[in-house]
């Protein structure tokens, strides 16, 4: 077939555009698509990956990052859920929040502290990995909603810093959804990161093919039933804002599912929004009372049953909405509820296999349950002997500061767990 020159040029341009489009993860009729193929993945939470490149000691910083990314790639883990930045400084709800902060005061940003994220995104691009970036947090360990409330004097300093009980925390956090100035400050942060240009490779984030999705926050919840409408408005408004700034990437919520939504009806309503591309859920057997840490073996069968039912009910919701489903957080303590590396993980390994087998069945039958990200990757981190909780200067690991270091995290040395993970991650 002969083409005249203008037609050939047009044909080339169209083909180039098509090839470029294949490099972004998209959705089609309830499934992820990548490189014109169904995209099912086994990934992890690596929230601290955006901080390692800032360490002045290369061995603990960028060298560690590169080794850990190589390790994950070799294990078949190529989808990484990562924290974008921290709001504020100092103790919050009795917790030493992670550092360094990005929005260190209301409307004031230290962009030098985002260079770690730039380095991370540049390194995963070299390895054909994908990132899901969460843009804030319902919880205190990175600032999040409580910090915006403090900046706007909707929570006093004493309450802000001391440990709140569960009802107090709900009553305080819920104020975020009706605080217009708080939401404006949060949206300013969202806009700033979505439109950012990577200082390492010059790519704009909203055109970076290594990015799979923007996530509105980590585990956003209404917190109280009375806030459902305001919560829905926040999710819907933020999703629309992100889509107005970025037409290429997916957007999701970061929700825990029914457990964090007051009801399944609310979960489905929020995820039916046309600007929300896929559903997320999290599963926390210990936090939700499915696991008795004093009788882990005795309560294990119950938690497995609850887990299977939870995934099944949300996969059904995903099918109804014709969108993919990702279980983007799940974890279990080491046997005996101990935290030291090298201790047994038999129950955790069985739990991982239970979940990954459900994912494989969905993949093999072209179901909506498309992705899993276990919580969390501890990599090369070495916990401080005799110290339970994280302090400034300690190695970053997947267990955040308010949790026992080593509680749910998977170390490079957890050979039996990696054997289970690889059985599925390399089965595509």
RAJOCOR-V16980 format. One record per residue. N is the residue number from 1. RES is the residue in three letters. D_FIRST is the distance of its C-alpha to the first C-alpha in Angstrom with 1 decimal. Layout:
N:RES:D_FIRST / N:RES:D_FIRST
//
This chain:
1:UNK:0.0 / 2:UNK:3.8 / 3:UNK:6.7 / 4:UNK:10.2 / 5:UNK:12.8 / 6:UNK:14.6 / 7:UNK:11.8 / 8:UNK:10.9 / 9:UNK:14.7 / 10:UNK:15.1 / 11:UNK:12.7 / 12:UNK:14.7 / 13:UNK:17.9 / 14:UNK:17.4 / 15:UNK:16.6 / 16:UNK:19.7 / 17:UNK:21.8 / 18:UNK:21.0 / 19:UNK:22.0 / 20:UNK:25.0 / 21:UNK:26.1 / 22:UNK:26.1 / 23:UNK:28.9 / 24:UNK:31.3 / 25:UNK:33.2 / 26:UNK:32.7 / 27:UNK:34.1 / 28:UNK:32.7 / 29:UNK:35.1 / 30:UNK:37.9 / 31:UNK:36.1 / 32:UNK:35.1 / 33:UNK:31.5 / 34:UNK:30.5 / 35:UNK:27.3 / 36:UNK:26.0 / 37:UNK:28.9 / 38:UNK:32.3 / 39:UNK:34.8 / 40:UNK:38.3 / 41:UNK:40.5 / 42:UNK:44.0 / 43:UNK:45.3 / 44:UNK:48.5 / 45:UNK:50.5 / 46:UNK:50.8 / 47:UNK:52.3 / 48:UNK:54.0 / 49:UNK:50.8 / 50:UNK:50.7 / 51:UNK:54.2 / 52:UNK:54.1 / 53:UNK:52.4 / 54:UNK:55.4 / 55:UNK:58.0 / 56:UNK:59.5 / 57:UNK:60.0 / 58:UNK:56.6 / 59:UNK:57.6 / 60:UNK:58.3 / 61:UNK:55.5 / 62:UNK:52.1 / 63:UNK:52.7 / 64:UNK:53.7 / 65:UNK:50.7 / 66:UNK:48.3 / 67:UNK:50.2 / 68:UNK:50.3 / 69:UNK:46.6 / 70:UNK:45.9 / 71:UNK:48.4 / 72:UNK:46.7 / 73:UNK:43.2 / 74:UNK:44.6 / 75:UNK:46.1 / 76:UNK:42.8 / 77:UNK:44.0 / 78:UNK:41.3 / 79:UNK:42.2 / 80:UNK:45.1 / 81:UNK:47.2 / 82:UNK:48.9 / 83:UNK:51.4 / 84:UNK:50.4 / 85:UNK:53.8 / 86:UNK:57.5 / 87:UNK:59.6 / 88:UNK:63.1 / 89:UNK:65.5 / 90:UNK:68.5 / 91:UNK:69.9 / 92:UNK:68.6 / 93:UNK:70.1 / 94:UNK:71.9 / 95:UNK:68.8 / 96:UNK:67.7 / 97:UNK:64.3 / 98:UNK:61.6 / 99:UNK:61.1 / 100:UNK:60.1 / 101:UNK:59.5 / 102:UNK:56.7 / 103:UNK:58.1 / 104:UNK:61.6 / 105:UNK:63.2 / 106:UNK:62.1 / 107:UNK:59.2 / 108:UNK:59.7 / 109:UNK:57.1 / 110:UNK:57.2 / 111:UNK:53.6 / 112:UNK:54.6 / 113:UNK:55.1 / 114:UNK:51.5 / 115:UNK:50.4 / 116:UNK:51.0 / 117:UNK:48.3 / 118:UNK:46.0 / 119:UNK:46.6 / 120:UNK:46.1 / 121:UNK:42.7 / 122:UNK:41.6 / 123:UNK:42.8 / 124:UNK:41.1 / 125:UNK:37.8 / 126:UNK:38.1 / 127:UNK:38.6 / 128:UNK:35.9 / 129:UNK:38.8 / 130:UNK:39.1 / 131:UNK:42.1 / 132:UNK:43.8 / 133:UNK:46.1 / 134:UNK:49.1 / 135:UNK:50.4 / 136:UNK:54.1 / 137:UNK:56.6 / 138:UNK:58.9 / 139:UNK:61.2 / 140:UNK:63.4 / 141:UNK:62.3 / 142:UNK:59.8 / 143:UNK:61.6 / 144:UNK:59.5 / 145:UNK:60.9 / 146:UNK:64.5 / 147:UNK:64.0 / 148:UNK:62.6 / 149:UNK:65.7 / 150:UNK:68.0 / 151:UNK:66.5 / 152:UNK:67.2 / 153:UNK:70.7 / 154:UNK:70.1 / 155:UNK:71.4 / 156:UNK:74.4 / 157:UNK:74.4 / 158:UNK:76.9 / 159:UNK:74.9 / 160:UNK:71.6 / 161:UNK:72.9 / 162:UNK:75.0 / 163:UNK:73.8 / 164:UNK:73.3 / 165:UNK:73.7 / 166:UNK:70.9 / 167:UNK:72.1 / 168:UNK:72.7 / 169:UNK:69.2 / 170:UNK:67.7 / 171:UNK:69.9 / 172:UNK:69.0 / 173:UNK:65.3 / 174:UNK:64.7 / 175:UNK:65.8 / 176:UNK:62.5 / 177:UNK:60.6 / 178:UNK:62.8 / 179:UNK:63.2 / 180:UNK:61.0 / 181:UNK:61.6 / 182:UNK:60.8 / 183:UNK:57.5 / 184:UNK:56.7 / 185:UNK:57.5 / 186:UNK:55.3 / 187:UNK:52.4 / 188:UNK:52.9 / 189:UNK:52.5 / 190:UNK:49.3 / 191:UNK:47.8 / 192:UNK:48.7 / 193:UNK:47.1 / 194:UNK:43.9 / 195:UNK:43.3 / 196:UNK:44.6 / 197:UNK:42.8 / 198:UNK:43.2 / 199:UNK:45.6 / 200:UNK:44.3 / 201:UNK:40.5 / 202:UNK:40.1 / 203:UNK:38.0 / 204:UNK:39.1 / 205:UNK:40.2 / 206:UNK:38.2 / 207:UNK:34.9 / 208:UNK:36.0 / 209:UNK:33.8 / 210:UNK:36.8 / 211:UNK:38.6 / 212:UNK:38.2 / 213:UNK:40.7 / 214:UNK:43.5 / 215:UNK:46.7 / 216:UNK:49.3 / 217:UNK:52.3 / 218:UNK:53.8 / 219:UNK:55.4 / 220:UNK:55.9 / 221:UNK:58.6 / 222:UNK:60.4 / 223:UNK:63.6 / 224:UNK:65.6 / 225:UNK:64.8 / 226:UNK:65.8 / 227:UNK:63.0 / 228:UNK:60.1 / 229:UNK:59.0 / 230:UNK:59.2 / 231:UNK:57.4 / 232:UNK:54.6 / 233:UNK:54.4 / 234:UNK:54.2 / 235:UNK:51.3 / 236:UNK:49.4 / 237:UNK:50.0 / 238:UNK:49.1 / 239:UNK:45.8 / 240:UNK:44.9 / 241:UNK:45.9 / 242:UNK:43.7 / 243:UNK:40.6 / 244:UNK:41.3 / 245:UNK:41.1 / 246:UNK:38.3 / 247:UNK:35.3 / 248:UNK:33.7 / 249:UNK:36.5 / 250:UNK:38.4 / 251:UNK:42.0 / 252:UNK:44.8 / 253:UNK:48.6 / 254:UNK:50.3 / 255:UNK:52.5 / 256:UNK:54.6 / 257:UNK:53.9 / 258:UNK:56.7 / 259:UNK:59.4 / 260:UNK:58.6 / 261:UNK:57.9 / 262:UNK:61.2 / 263:UNK:59.4 / 264:UNK:56.2 / 265:UNK:55.8 / 266:UNK:55.8 / 267:UNK:53.3 / 268:UNK:50.9 / 269:UNK:51.5 / 270:UNK:50.7 / 271:UNK:47.5 / 272:UNK:46.3 / 273:UNK:45.6 / 274:UNK:41.9 / 275:UNK:42.1 / 276:UNK:43.3 / 277:UNK:40.3 / 278:UNK:42.2 / 279:UNK:45.8 / 280:UNK:48.1 / 281:UNK:51.3 / 282:UNK:53.9 / 283:UNK:56.5 / 284:UNK:59.9 / 285:UNK:62.3 / 286:UNK:65.2 / 287:UNK:65.0 / 288:UNK:64.7 / 289:UNK:67.6 / 290:UNK:65.7 / 291:UNK:67.0 / 292:UNK:70.6 / 293:UNK:70.6 / 294:UNK:74.1 / 295:UNK:72.9 / 296:UNK:69.2 / 297:UNK:69.3 / 298:UNK:71.2 / 299:UNK:68.8 / 300:UNK:65.6 / 301:UNK:64.9 / 302:UNK:65.4 / 303:UNK:63.0 / 304:UNK:60.3 / 305:UNK:60.7 / 306:UNK:60.6 / 307:UNK:57.4 / 308:UNK:55.6 / 309:UNK:56.7 / 310:UNK:55.7 / 311:UNK:52.1 / 312:UNK:51.8 / 313:UNK:53.0 / 314:UNK:50.7 / 315:UNK:47.7 / 316:UNK:48.6 / 317:UNK:48.6 / 318:UNK:45.2 / 319:UNK:43.8 / 320:UNK:45.5 / 321:UNK:44.0 / 322:UNK:40.5 / 323:UNK:40.6 / 324:UNK:40.8 / 325:UNK:44.3 / 326:UNK:45.4 / 327:UNK:48.8 / 328:UNK:49.0 / 329:UNK:52.7 / 330:UNK:54.9 / 331:UNK:57.6 / 332:UNK:60.8 / 333:UNK:63.8 / 334:UNK:64.6 / 335:UNK:67.1 / 336:UNK:70.6 / 337:UNK:69.2 / 338:UNK:69.5 / 339:UNK:67.3 / 340:UNK:67.6 / 341:UNK:64.6 / 342:UNK:65.1 / 343:UNK:66.9 / 344:UNK:65.6 / 345:UNK:62.7 / 346:UNK:62.8 / 347:UNK:62.8 / 348:UNK:60.0 / 349:UNK:57.9 / 350:UNK:58.4 / 351:UNK:57.6 / 352:UNK:54.4 / 353:UNK:53.4 / 354:UNK:54.3 / 355:UNK:52.0 / 356:UNK:49.1 / 357:UNK:49.3 / 358:UNK:48.9 / 359:UNK:45.9 / 360:UNK:44.4 / 361:UNK:45.1 / 362:UNK:43.3 / 363:UNK:40.3 / 364:UNK:40.1 / 365:UNK:40.3 / 366:UNK:37.9 / 367:UNK:40.9 / 368:UNK:41.6 / 369:UNK:43.8 / 370:UNK:41.2 / 371:UNK:43.1 / 372:UNK:46.5 / 373:UNK:48.1 / 374:UNK:51.5 / 375:UNK:54.3 / 376:UNK:54.6 / 377:UNK:53.7 / 378:UNK:56.8 / 379:UNK:55.1 / 380:UNK:57.6 / 381:UNK:60.1 / 382:UNK:63.7 / 383:UNK:66.1 / 384:UNK:69.5 / 385:UNK:72.2 / 386:UNK:74.7 / 387:UNK:72.7 / 388:UNK:71.1 / 389:UNK:69.2 / 390:UNK:66.8 / 391:UNK:68.3 / 392:UNK:66.8 / 393:UNK:66.0 / 394:UNK:65.3 / 395:UNK:62.0 / 396:UNK:59.5 / 397:UNK:58.7 / 398:UNK:57.1 / 399:UNK:60.5 / 400:UNK:61.1 / 401:UNK:64.5 / 402:UNK:66.4 / 403:UNK:65.7 / 404:UNK:67.3 / 405:UNK:65.2 / 406:UNK:63.8 / 407:UNK:64.1 / 408:UNK:60.5 / 409:UNK:58.6 / 410:UNK:56.9 / 411:UNK:57.7 / 412:UNK:55.7 / 413:UNK:58.7 / 414:UNK:58.4 / 415:UNK:57.0 / 416:UNK:57.5 / 417:UNK:55.7 / 418:UNK:52.7 / 419:UNK:52.5 / 420:UNK:52.2 / 421:UNK:49.6 / 422:UNK:47.4 / 423:UNK:47.6 / 424:UNK:45.5 / 425:UNK:43.6 / 426:UNK:42.1 / 427:UNK:41.5 / 428:UNK:38.0
//
